[in-house]
């Protein structure tokens, strides 16, 4: 059974600040790679879909989980639209007109996407080496995940339930590990 429109409105309106911050962190992760969407835009699109009942809001599920799942779905739909849509967001088009009205307009297309096969392979190698080097150290894996969630300092330590001494020691070890991996790639 799902919530009514009014119940959805009240639930979203009463979200605690901590829950909204969790939603914002997840949104920042989900919008990566999307050309024309910010994290706040994604949250607003999701809230609109939930309030308009385009997305189901189950009664017995935590609101943060519902919103995060709906955001994931919205971001996935946007990626599909960008990939298969008629407009290529990665191409910059500029129109050059001549002073005479009778002459044709020249359209210049300049690709902005600088992802090359070489960069993809290089990044895959870097990621593979990094995950291999962290395989035996779950503490560093946890810290890397916290950093991927854009948590730093005290915020990351709180998330990981560490005191700052443990966080600082792990941070230094992870920086050293990253430098080692970077040196091995060169």
C-alpha positions as CSV (number, residue, x, y, z in Angstrom):
1,X,0.0,0.0,0.0
2,X,1.4,3.4,-0.9
3,X,1.0,6.8,0.7
4,X,-1.6,9.3,-0.6
5,X,-0.4,12.6,-2.1
6,X,-1.1,14.5,1.2
7,X,0.8,11.8,3.2
8,X,3.8,12.0,0.8
9,X,3.8,15.8,1.2
10,X,3.8,15.6,5.0
11,X,6.5,12.9,5.0
12,X,8.8,14.9,2.8
13,X,8.1,18.1,4.7
14,X,9.0,16.5,8.0
15,X,12.3,15.0,6.8
16,X,14.9,15.7,9.5
17,X,18.0,17.6,8.4
18,X,20.2,14.6,8.9
19,X,18.0,12.5,6.5
20,X,18.0,15.3,4.0
21,X,21.8,15.5,4.1
22,X,22.0,11.8,3.4
23,X,19.7,12.3,0.4
24,X,21.9,15.2,-0.8
25,X,25.1,13.0,-0.5
26,X,23.4,10.3,-2.5
27,X,22.2,12.8,-5.1
28,X,25.7,14.2,-5.6
29,X,26.9,10.7,-6.4
30,X,24.0,9.9,-8.7
31,X,24.4,13.1,-10.9
32,X,28.0,12.4,-11.7
33,X,28.2,12.1,-15.5
34,X,24.9,13.8,-16.1
35,X,25.4,16.9,-18.2
36,X,22.6,19.2,-17.3
37,X,21.6,18.1,-13.8
38,X,22.8,19.2,-10.3
39,X,22.2,17.3,-7.1
40,X,19.5,19.7,-6.0
41,X,17.8,19.4,-9.5
42,X,17.7,15.7,-9.1
43,X,16.2,15.9,-5.6
44,X,13.6,18.4,-6.9
45,X,12.7,16.1,-9.9
46,X,12.4,13.2,-7.5
47,X,10.2,15.1,-5.0
48,X,8.0,16.2,-7.9
49,X,7.7,12.6,-9.2
50,X,6.8,11.4,-5.7
51,X,4.3,14.2,-5.1
52,X,2.8,13.8,-8.5
53,X,2.5,10.1,-7.7
54,X,4.5,9.2,-10.8
55,X,6.6,7.2,-8.4
56,X,5.2,5.0,-5.7
57,X,5.9,5.9,-2.0
58,X,5.4,2.6,0.0
59,X,3.8,3.0,3.4
60,X,6.1,0.7,5.4
61,X,9.5,1.8,4.0
62,X,11.9,4.4,5.4
63,X,11.5,7.7,3.5
64,X,15.2,8.1,2.9
65,X,15.3,4.7,1.2
66,X,12.2,5.6,-0.9
67,X,13.7,8.9,-2.0
68,X,17.2,7.4,-2.7
69,X,15.6,4.6,-4.8
70,X,13.5,7.1,-6.7
71,X,16.5,9.3,-7.3
72,X,18.5,6.3,-8.6
73,X,15.6,5.6,-11.0
74,X,15.3,9.2,-12.1
75,X,19.1,9.5,-12.7
76,X,19.0,6.2,-14.7
77,X,16.2,7.6,-16.9
78,X,18.1,10.8,-17.5
79,X,21.3,8.8,-18.5
80,X,19.2,6.8,-20.9
81,X,17.7,10.0,-22.3
82,X,21.1,11.6,-22.8
83,X,22.5,8.5,-24.4
84,X,19.7,7.8,-26.8
85,X,18.2,11.2,-27.2
86,X,18.3,13.3,-30.4
87,X,20.5,16.0,-28.8
88,X,24.1,15.1,-28.0
89,X,24.9,17.0,-24.8
90,X,28.6,16.5,-25.3
91,X,28.8,18.5,-28.5
92,X,29.0,22.2,-28.7
93,X,27.3,23.8,-31.7
94,X,27.9,27.4,-32.7
95,X,26.3,29.2,-35.6
96,X,28.4,31.5,-37.7
97,X,26.5,33.9,-39.9
98,X,27.9,36.2,-42.5
99,X,27.0,39.9,-42.7
100,X,25.0,39.4,-45.9
101,X,21.6,38.0,-45.4
102,X,21.6,36.2,-48.7
103,X,24.5,33.9,-47.8
104,X,24.1,30.5,-46.1
105,X,24.7,30.0,-42.4
106,X,27.7,27.9,-41.5
107,X,27.3,25.6,-38.5
108,X,30.4,24.6,-36.6
109,X,30.3,21.5,-34.4
110,X,33.0,21.1,-31.8
111,X,33.0,17.9,-29.7
112,X,33.5,18.5,-26.0
113,X,33.7,14.9,-24.9
114,X,37.4,14.2,-24.3
115,X,37.0,10.7,-23.1
116,X,39.3,8.5,-25.2
117,X,39.8,4.8,-25.2
118,X,43.3,5.4,-23.8
119,X,42.0,7.3,-20.9
120,X,39.4,4.6,-20.2
121,X,42.0,1.9,-20.2
122,X,44.3,4.0,-18.0
123,X,41.6,4.7,-15.5
124,X,40.6,1.0,-15.4
125,X,44.2,0.1,-14.7
126,X,44.5,2.7,-12.0
127,X,41.2,1.5,-10.3
128,X,42.2,-2.1,-10.6
129,X,45.6,-1.4,-9.0
130,X,44.0,0.6,-6.2
131,X,41.4,-2.0,-5.3
132,X,44.1,-4.7,-5.4
133,X,46.3,-2.7,-3.1
134,X,43.5,-2.1,-0.6
135,X,42.2,-5.7,-0.7
136,X,43.9,-6.7,2.6
137,X,43.0,-3.5,4.5
138,X,39.3,-3.2,5.2
139,X,40.0,0.0,7.2
140,X,41.4,1.8,4.2
141,X,38.6,0.4,2.0
142,X,36.1,2.0,4.4
143,X,37.9,5.3,4.3
144,X,38.1,5.2,0.5
145,X,34.3,4.6,0.4
146,X,33.7,7.5,2.8
147,X,35.8,9.8,0.5
148,X,33.9,8.6,-2.5
149,X,30.8,9.8,-0.6
150,X,32.5,13.2,-0.4
151,X,32.9,12.9,3.4
152,X,36.1,14.4,4.8
153,X,37.6,15.1,8.2
154,X,35.4,14.9,11.3
155,X,32.4,14.1,9.1
156,X,34.1,11.0,7.7
157,X,35.3,10.0,11.1
158,X,31.8,10.2,12.5
159,X,30.4,8.3,9.6
160,X,33.0,5.5,10.1
161,X,32.5,5.7,13.9
162,X,36.2,6.4,14.4
163,X,37.9,8.9,16.6
164,X,40.1,11.5,14.9
165,X,43.4,9.7,15.7
166,X,42.3,6.6,13.9
167,X,41.0,8.7,11.0
168,X,44.2,10.6,10.7
169,X,46.3,7.5,10.8
170,X,44.2,5.8,8.1
171,X,44.1,9.0,6.0
172,X,47.9,9.1,6.0
173,X,48.2,5.4,5.1
174,X,45.6,5.9,2.3
175,X,47.5,8.9,0.9
176,X,50.7,6.9,0.9
177,X,49.0,4.0,-0.9
178,X,47.5,6.3,-3.5
179,X,50.9,7.8,-4.2
180,X,52.4,4.3,-4.6
181,X,49.7,3.3,-7.0
182,X,50.2,6.6,-8.9
183,X,53.9,6.0,-9.2
184,X,53.4,2.4,-10.4
185,X,51.1,3.7,-13.2
186,X,53.8,6.1,-14.6
